[in-house]
């Protein structure tokens, strides 16, 4: 006989040589004592050719869900497959609760073993199917936008302009400080990095030309869009994703309100309007950083402005504004799409937010590459 005491539980295990075992439990079988008791029983009952097992629980004064799970595990013969098991000694209260745990419940709610890995063809097939589903949802989302955007913009009753102003403020005006700092520092960095190589050729004055071309054509809109994707696109995905997790989107549909028209159109409109303005401001701050470096190198302000005006033309500014419109549509659209695609679960909103930022930045770079090719062919 083996007697083991763990905290407030005493476990007596008797195993006879002819294959009969008896377990007697005393005091409390709960979440604190069930795990240790489980280990003791596995160690003592792991004998071959065990014929019978009797579990006497008449000495239990308390038993919670963890204890009933252990008793049901024993009763189903999971620990002793070869033995006939009987659990005896329940009082009326414990007997009623214990009988509610059925073998069907054990099978239905037991976690499935997920150690088996899919083969490479299956993994590839799942990835392709997921990509096809995502593409279908994107095309469907784009179609809903094209259908709902024109009538919503035309009708003052359907367009919620106060919501547009709120998004314009939170996503655009509140982003001005971080855009100012990063754009100014990028302009400083580009000017400092290009000043030394150009000085070897006696052409430091052309730092102003480089600042004008690089910031106006490329980095101004790009920096504004990437900052907007990380700051505001993720916020769009988190807001709509939280609404979906809380089933607020289902409530809107129950009330007869289309989430695309009620939530997405306002954010998309605000993104298209604010991104060109934010891109122009980022361009100004980047050029300002380069001008400060040029002033520090001893060049007069009038000469710097002359070089900038000779390098930057009106078509460069128009092209940068067009980039801002496209980038704004990408950031706001992708953020709303990922929010609508949010699944259920505690990590669903975080996953949607991450996907929104990654997808937005990828599409921004791809769109910028297309703009560069088109600009090169037109000039």
ZIUR-V956905 format. One record per pair of residues at least 24 apart in sequence whose C-alpha atoms are under 10 Angstrom apart, sorted by the first residue. I is the first residue (numbers start at 1). GAP is how many residues later the second one is. If there is no record, write none. Layout:
# ZIUR-V956905
I	GAP
I	GAP
This chain:
# ZIUR-V956905
1	43
2	38
2	42
3	37
4	32
4	33
4	36
5	28
5	31
5	32
6	26
6	27
6	28
6	29
6	30
6	31
6	34
7	25
7	26
7	29
8	24
8	25
9	24
9	25
9	27
9	28
9	50
9	51
9	52
9	53
10	27
10	49
10	50
11	26
11	29
11	30
12	28
12	29
12	43
12	44
13	27
13	28
13	31
13	32
13	41
13	42
14	30
14	31
14	39
14	40
15	29
15	30
15	32
15	35
15	37
15	38
16	34
17	30
17	33
18	31
18	32
18	33
18	34
19	28
19	29
19	30
19	31
19	32
19	33
19	34
19	64
20	29
20	30
20	31
20	32
20	33
20	34
20	63
20	64
21	24
21	26
21	29
21	30
21	31
21	32
21	33
21	34
21	62
21	64
22	30
22	31
22	32
22	33
22	34
22	63
22	64
23	30
23	31
23	32
23	33
23	34
23	64
24	30
24	31
24	32
24	33
24	34
24	35
24	36
24	64
24	65
25	30
25	31
25	32
25	33
25	34
25	35
25	36
26	30
26	31
26	32
26	33
26	34
26	35
26	36
27	30
27	31
27	32
27	33
27	34
27	35
27	36
28	31
28	32
28	33
28	34
28	35
28	36
28	39
29	28
29	31
29	32
29	33
29	34
29	35
29	36
29	37
29	38
29	39
29	41
29	42
30	32
30	33
30	34
30	35
30	36
30	37
30	38
30	39
30	40
31	32
31	33
31	34
31	35
31	36
32	34
32	35
33	33
33	34
34	29
34	30
34	31
34	32
34	33
34	34
34	35
34	36
34	37
35	31
35	32
35	35
37	30
37	33
38	29
38	32
38	33
38	35
38	36
38	41
41	33
41	38
41	39
42	37
42	38
45	34
45	35
46	33
46	34
47	33
47	35
48	32
48	33
48	34
48	35
49	31
49	32
49	33
49	34
50	30
50	31
50	32
50	33
50	34
51	29
51	30
51	31
51	32
51	33
51	34
52	28
52	30
52	31
52	32
52	33
52	34
53	24
53	27
53	29
53	30
53	31
53	32
53	33
53	34
54	29
54	30
54	31
54	32
54	33
54	34
55	30
55	31
55	32
55	33
55	34
56	30
56	31
56	32
56	33
56	34
57	30
57	31
57	32
57	33
57	34
57	37
58	29
58	30
58	31
58	32
58	33
58	36
59	30
59	31
59	32
60	29
60	30
60	31
60	34
61	30
61	33
62	32
63	31
63	34
63	35
64	30
64	33
65	32
65	33
65	36
67	31
68	26
68	29
68	30
68	31
68	33
69	29
69	32
69	37
71	27
71	30
72	26
72	27
72	29
72	30
72	31
72	34
73	30
73	33
75	28
76	26
76	27
76	30
134	207
137	200
137	203
137	204
138	195
138	196
138	199
138	200
138	203
141	119
141	192
141	193
141	195
141	196
141	199
142	191
142	195
144	116
144	117
144	121
145	115
145	116
145	119
145	120
145	123
145	188
147	114
148	110
148	112
148	113
148	114
148	116
148	117
149	111
149	112
149	115
149	116
149	117
149	119
149	120
150	115
151	110
152	109
152	110
152	113
152	114
153	112
153	113
153	116
158	103
158	104
159	102
159	103
159	106
159	107
159	110
160	101
160	102
160	103
160	105
160	106
161	105
161	108
161	109
162	104
163	99
163	100
163	103
163	104
163	107
164	99
164	101
164	102
164	103
164	104
164	105
164	106
164	107
164	109
165	101
165	102
165	104
165	105
166	100
166	101
166	104
167	65
167	69
167	99
167	100
167	101
167	102
167	103
167	104
167	107
168	98
168	99
168	101
168	102
168	103
168	104
168	105
168	106
168	107
169	101
169	105
170	61
170	62
170	65
171	57
171	58
171	60
171	61
171	62
171	64
171	65
171	96
171	99
171	100
171	103
171	104
172	52
172	56
172	59
172	60
172	98
172	99
172	101
172	102
172	103
172	105
172	106
173	101
173	105
174	57
174	58
175	49
175	52
175	53
175	56
175	57
175	103
176	48
176	102
176	105
176	106
178	46
178	49
178	53
178	104
179	41
179	44
179	45
179	48
179	49
179	99
179	100
179	102
179	103
179	104
179	106
179	107
180	44
180	98
180	101
180	102
180	103
180	104
180	105
180	106
181	101
181	104
181	105
181	108
182	41
182	42
182	45
182	100
182	103
182	104
183	32
183	36
183	37
183	40
183	41
183	96
183	98
183	99
183	100
183	101
183	102
183	103
183	104
183	105
183	106
184	98
184	99
184	100
184	101
184	102
184	103
184	104
184	105
184	106
184	108
185	100
185	101
185	103
185	104
185	105
186	29
186	33
186	34
186	37
186	96
186	99
186	100
186	101
186	103
186	104
187	24
187	25
187	27
187	28
187	32
187	33
187	95
187	96
187	97
187	98
187	99
187	100
187	101
187	102
187	103
187	104
187	105
187	106
188	97
188	98
188	99
188	100
188	101
188	102
188	103
188	104
188	105
188	106
189	97
189	100
189	101
189	104
190	24
190	25
190	96
190	99
190	100
190	103
191	95
191	96
191	98
191	99
191	100
191	101
191	102
191	103
192	97
192	98
192	101
192	102
192	105
195	98
195	99
195	102
204	90
204	93
204	95
205	89
205	92
205	94
205	98
205	99
205	102
206	88
206	98
206	101
206	102
206	105
207	83
207	84
207	86
207	87
207	97
207	100
207	101
208	79
208	82
208	83
208	85
208	86
208	95
208	96
208	97
208	98
208	99
208	100
208	101
208	102
208	103
209	95
209	96
209	97
209	98
209	99
209	100
209	101
209	102
209	103
210	77
210	80
210	97
210	98
210	101
210	102
211	72
211	75
211	76
211	77
211	78
211	79
211	80
211	96
211	97
211	100
211	101
212	71
212	72
212	74
212	75
212	78
212	79
212	93
212	95
212	96
212	97
212	98
212	99
212	100
212	101
212	104
213	74
213	95
213	98
213	99
213	100
213	103
214	69
214	72
214	73
214	98
215	67
215	68
215	69
215	70
215	71
215	72
215	75
215	105
216	63
216	64
216	66
216	67
216	68
216	70
216	71
216	96
216	97
216	100
216	101
216	102
216	103
216	104
216	105
217	66
217	95
217	98
217	99
217	100
217	101
217	102
217	103
217	104
217	106
217	154
217	155
217	158
218	65
218	98
218	101
218	102
218	105
218	150
218	153
218	154
219	60
219	63
219	64
219	67
219	101
220	56
220	58
220	59
220	60
220	61
220	62
220	63
220	64
220	65
220	66
220	67
220	100
220	101
220	103
220	104
221	54
221	55
221	56
221	57
221	58
221	59
221	60
221	61
221	62
221	98
221	99
221	100
221	101
221	102
221	103
221	104
221	106
221	107
221	143
221	147
222	57
222	60
222	61
222	98
222	101
222	102
222	105
222	139
222	142
222	143
222	146
223	55
223	56
223	59
223	60
223	63
224	51
224	52
224	53
224	54
224	55
224	56
224	57
224	58
224	59
224	100
224	103
224	104
225	46
225	50
225	51
225	53
225	54
225	57
225	98
225	99
225	100
225	101
225	102
225	103
225	105
225	106
225	135
225	136
225	139
225	140
226	101
226	102
226	105
226	131
226	134
226	135
226	136
226	138
226	139
227	51
227	104
227	130
227	134
228	43
228	46
228	47
228	50
228	99
228	100
228	103
228	104
228	129
228	132
228	133
229	98
229	99
229	101
229	102
229	103
229	105
229	106
229	127
229	128
229	129
229	130
229	131
229	132
229	135
230	101
230	123
230	124
230	126
230	127
230	128
230	130
230	131
231	126
232	35
232	39
232	99
232	100
232	103
232	125
233	34
233	38
233	95
233	97
233	98
233	99
233	100
233	101
233	102
233	103
233	105
233	106
233	120
233	121
233	123
233	124
233	127
234	97
234	98
234	100
234	101
234	102
234	104
234	105
234	115
234	116
234	118
234	119
234	120
234	121
234	122
234	123
234	124
234	126
235	97
235	100
235	101
235	104
235	118
235	121
235	122
236	27
236	28
236	31
236	32
236	95
236	96
236	97
236	98
236	99
236	100
236	101
236	102
236	103
236	104
236	117
236	120
237	95
237	96
237	97
237	98
237	99
237	100
237	101
237	102
237	103
237	104
237	105
237	112
237	113
237	114
237	115
237	116
237	117
237	118
237	119
237	120
238	97
238	98
238	100
238	101
238	102
238	104
238	110
238	111
238	112
238	113
238	114
238	115
238	116
238	118
239	24
239	96
239	97
239	100
239	101
239	110
239	114
240	24
240	95
240	96
240	97
240	98
240	99
240	100
240	101
240	102
240	109
240	112
241	94
241	95
241	96
241	97
241	98
241	99
241	100
241	101
241	102
241	103
241	107
241	108
241	109
241	110
241	111
241	112
242	97
242	98
242	100
242	101
242	102
242	106
242	107
242	108
242	110
243	96
243	97
243	99
243	106
244	95
244	96
244	97
244	98
244	99
244	100
244	105
245	94
245	95
245	97
245	98
245	99
245	100
245	101
245	103
245	104
246	98
247	97
249	91
259	81
260	76
260	77
260	80
263	73
264	68
264	69
264	71
264	72
264	73
264	75
264	76
265	67
265	68
265	71
266	66
267	61
267	62
267	64
267	65
267	66
267	68
267	69
268	60
268	61
268	62
268	63
268	64
268	65
268	66
268	67
268	68
269	59
269	60
269	63
269	64
270	58
270	59
270	62
271	53
271	54
271	55
271	56
271	57
271	58
271	59
271	60
271	61
271	62
272	52
272	53
272	54
272	55
272	56
272	57
272	58
272	59
272	60
272	61
273	51
273	52
273	55
273	56
274	50
274	51
274	54
275	46
275	47
275	48
275	49
275	50
275	51
275	52
275	53
275	54
275	56
275	57
276	44
276	45
276	46
276	47
276	48
276	49
276	50
276	51
276	52
277	44
277	47
277	48
278	43
278	46
278	50
279	41
279	42
279	44
279	45
279	46
279	48
279	49
280	37
280	40
280	41
280	44
283	34
283	37
315	60
315	64
316	59
319	52
319	53
319	56
320	51
322	49
323	41
323	44
323	45
323	48
326	38
326	41
326	42
327	33
327	34
327	36
327	37
327	38
327	40
327	41
328	32
328	36
329	31
330	29
330	30
330	31
330	33
330	34
330	37
331	25
331	26
331	28
331	29
331	30
331	32
331	33
332	24
332	28
333	27
334	24
334	25
334	26
334	27
334	29
335	24
335	25
